[in-house]
Amino acid sequence: MNFPANLRYTKDHEWISIEGNTATIGITEFAQSELGDIVYVDITTIGKTLAAEEVFGTVEAVKTVSDLFLPIAGTVLEVNPALEKEPELVNSDPYGKGWMVKVTVSNPSDVAQLMSAEAYQALVH
């Protein structure tokens, strides 16, 4: 299983990448493997400012629907448009083409509360 060292992680199995004041967020390889085949991603929070750990959408797999939690406080800027037609990108490329949202970071210190790749790997093993 892949745990890119340049990302930060949450106990709820989201990953986050920070560039400047913008964060890109998705679910981890572990999360997508536990969910199974992703059939729909529902994110309707574009333009909304949310607190850390607030639900920003849902991901629907063949067997279940799971909430998506925002790792940090911020405003949802963009939803990955490719997921509307190809939700399976979350399965095939969770850290690349399967990203879910881009968010403006409200409080950069939130990032320090997140797990490193090593800590996340220890959580799921």
Residue, then its C-alpha position, 0 to 999 in steps of 0.5 A: m500500500n502507498f503512503p506518500a511521505n509528502l502528504r499529511y493524513t487524518k484518522d478518517h482516512e483523508w489525505i491533504s497536500i498543501e501548496g501555498n494557501t491551497a490544500t488538495i484533499g482526497i481519500t487514502e489508498f487504504a480508504q478506497s480499498e476498504l470501500g471497494d468500487i466507488v460509484y459516485v462522489d457527492i460534494t455540494t459544499i463548493g464556496k462554503t467555509l467549513a470547520a476542521e473535521e466537518v463533513f464536506g461530501t460523501v463517497e458512495a461505493v457498491k456496498t456503502v456510503s461514507d462521509l468525507f471529513l475536511p482535515i482542516a478549516g477552510t473554504v471549498l474552492e473547487v471540486n474535481p470535475a473528472l469525478e462526476k463521469e469517472p468516480e472510479l479514479v478514486n480507486s485507480d489513482p487516489y493520490g493523483k487524478g482521484w483528488m476530491v476538493k481544493v480548499t483555501v486554508s483558514n488556519p495553517s496551524d491545523v496542518a500541524q495536527l495531522m498525521s505524517a505518512e509514518a503515523y498514518q501507516a502505523l494506524v492502518h496496520 
